[in-house]
Amino acid sequence: MRTSTSSSLTLSLGLAAGLSLGAAVVLGLTLPASVEQGEYSRLIAIHPGLAWASYLCFGVTALSSAAWLWPRTRAPRWDRLAGASAEIGVVFTALTLATGSIWGRPTWGVWWVWDARLTLSALMLALYLGYLALRRVPNPPEIRARRSAVAALLAVVVVPLNHFAVDWWRTLHQGRSFAQLDPGNDLDGAFIGAMLLGLLAMTLVYSWLLVHRYRVARLEDERDERSFEEALDARRRETVVAR
Amino acid sequence: MWRDALLVGAKDLRVEARSRVATNQVAPFAVLVLVLFAFALDPDRGMLQRAAAGLFWVAVLFSAVLTVQRSQAVEGADGIGDALRLSGLDPAGIFLGKAGALAVELFALELVLGAGVIVLYGVDPAGYPTLVATAAAATLALAAAGTIYGALASGSRVQETLLPLLLLPAVAPVLIAATRAWEAALGTAVAVTAAADWVSLLGVLAVVYVAFGVAAFGPLMEER
């Protein structure tokens, strides 16, 4: 049985993720300080990438959950993939909130404001923390997978609804970062380059983490199965000896 | 499906009427929450009147968590969940019945809380049609979401802590929309908001949660 989660795929992904992340950080640090936000504008190399990766994580969780629920494609691998992706998504969302808060301090003057997108991210974090808590409830694998899949699909329905509610409630956040790619925007080319590199780096970091986490989950499942079989064999041997 | 829904809904309401948990425990708890809000905020400076809409709906949410837990506990006792599965009833009907019964209980609770807000907070209940329309749509959305998440969290030893963690972030839009609509109706809104927009959003939320529950309850019932 395999005991490692490393392979040539993870080595290549890890190398690409490390290089692109390092390049994004270096490019971010060499950006000129902006007039309005000063040194904090360098966070454009990291923050939008983290936010993008968190949406990607939860998208993969939803698709994997749908694949598990669909009888023709039902397989344990989809449940493992959904759980692995959600775990990484929660980390990325927490980092998005943390970097957004650091960025918001000089812009808005406070660490936290009840802005639509901040509130939505916080609600999304809470939703997926609940999803992970549901996954950790000691249930048989089939029941855990079924309930988790339903919860993940429901979360995908709830996120847009939360978005509408908080968007109508209040909006202070600057325009979408991706809107800066539209022609006619006033963002400097270097900032756009740093942001795009950050998006690529976070996607690669996510992919690298996902493969490792998926393989850990598979090893855990194999271990659980094996320990049960070993315990059963040991019990059978005891019974034979006693006779 | 509708006949099954009526059967299940009537059963749940009958159980609640006989056990009197909703009237003897949940309703007093909800009123107690209103009283505690008055202790926490300054009751003499109009603060309670201005915040009445939000405090009302927060009290409803807290009480809804208890009511949902109660609704699921009924199925957990004496193998009733298995009996429901073996009964051959339509899972969509079971969902609609449970959600309907929960909505009736929540609506009754909102009447008690509404009276509490008028008496304790000195709110003038103007704009009845908006208040009632908001309460109807929000209650349906809460009941449907509560029934789905109640089923997801049911049967585990950590159900009491898991359910609020799952349910509350999911019903946050209901809290926001219902509070804003009530503020507009009561004339306590800080910004000018159109109550009709919020009531429409609540209607959409109710339809989405009910549709999701009708579709998802089948797979959830399979496992039991």
HADDOCK unambig.tbl for C-alpha pairs under 7 A between the chains (distance, minus, plus):
assign (segid A and resid 123 and name CA) (segid B and resid 169 and name CA) 5.74 0.50 0.50
assign (segid A and resid 126 and name CA) (segid B and resid 169 and name CA) 6.18 0.50 0.50
assign (segid A and resid 127 and name CA) (segid B and resid 166 and name CA) 6.41 0.50 0.50
assign (segid A and resid 127 and name CA) (segid B and resid 169 and name CA) 5.70 0.50 0.50
assign (segid A and resid 127 and name CA) (segid B and resid 170 and name CA) 6.80 0.50 0.50
assign (segid A and resid 130 and name CA) (segid B and resid 165 and name CA) 5.33 0.50 0.50
assign (segid A and resid 130 and name CA) (segid B and resid 166 and name CA) 4.88 0.50 0.50
assign (segid A and resid 137 and name CA) (segid B and resid 156 and name CA) 6.86 0.50 0.50
assign (segid A and resid 143 and name CA) (segid B and resid 223 and name CA) 6.20 0.50 0.50
assign (segid A and resid 147 and name CA) (segid B and resid 152 and name CA) 5.78 0.50 0.50
assign (segid A and resid 147 and name CA) (segid B and resid 220 and name CA) 6.98 0.50 0.50
assign (segid A and resid 150 and name CA) (segid B and resid 216 and name CA) 6.94 0.50 0.50
assign (segid A and resid 158 and name CA) (segid B and resid 170 and name CA) 6.08 0.50 0.50
assign (segid A and resid 161 and name CA) (segid B and resid 173 and name CA) 6.73 0.50 0.50
assign (segid A and resid 162 and name CA) (segid B and resid 173 and name CA) 5.32 0.50 0.50
assign (segid A and resid 165 and name CA) (segid B and resid 173 and name CA) 5.29 0.50 0.50
assign (segid A and resid 165 and name CA) (segid B and resid 176 and name CA) 6.68 0.50 0.50
assign (segid A and resid 165 and name CA) (segid B and resid 177 and name CA) 6.67 0.50 0.50
